[in-house]
Amino acid sequence: MGQAKPFERHRQAWTPDEIQKLHQFAKKGMALKAIAKALTRSEESVKDRAKLDQLGIAKLR
């Protein structure tokens, strides 16, 4: 029949655990890219969630 789809994290809802980690990483001053990698989410997703929670995320220069 149909081939099994590979696991994709597209448009996944944020879990309370992920949100807590995002807040911790933002407080530590971690860069957007590092946070995205740690949470296995896209930078865009992390940026949007941070904006929603009114968090400031450091930009790596």
C-alpha positions in Angstrom: 0.0 0.0 0.0 1.2 3.5 0.8 4.7 4.2 2.0 5.1 5.4 5.6 5.8 9.1 5.9 9.0 10.1 7.6 8.6 11.8 11.0 8.1 15.5 10.5 7.8 18.2 13.1 5.7 20.5 10.9 3.3 22.7 12.8 3.6 20.8 16.0 1.9 22.3 19.0 4.3 23.6 21.7 4.3 21.4 24.8 4.5 23.1 28.3 8.0 21.5 28.7 9.2 23.0 25.4 7.8 26.4 26.4 9.6 26.2 29.8 12.9 25.3 28.1 12.5 28.2 25.7 12.0 30.6 28.6 15.1 29.2 30.3 17.2 29.4 27.2 16.1 33.0 26.5 16.9 34.0 30.1 20.4 32.6 29.7 20.9 34.7 26.6 21.2 31.8 24.2 21.2 32.6 20.5 18.2 31.9 18.3 20.0 29.2 16.3 21.2 27.4 19.4 17.7 27.4 20.9 16.1 26.1 17.7 18.6 23.3 17.6 18.2 22.4 21.3 14.4 22.3 20.9 14.6 20.6 17.4 12.4 23.4 16.0 12.9 25.8 13.2 14.3 29.3 14.0 11.1 30.7 12.6 9.0 28.6 15.0 11.1 29.6 18.0 11.0 33.3 17.0 7.2 33.2 16.6 6.8 31.5 20.0 9.2 33.9 21.7 7.3 36.9 20.3 4.0 35.3 21.5 5.4 35.0 25.0 7.1 38.5 24.8 10.6 37.0 25.2 13.8 38.6 23.9 16.0 36.3 22.0 19.7 37.1 21.4 20.7 37.2 17.8 24.1 35.7 16.9 26.2 38.1 15.0 
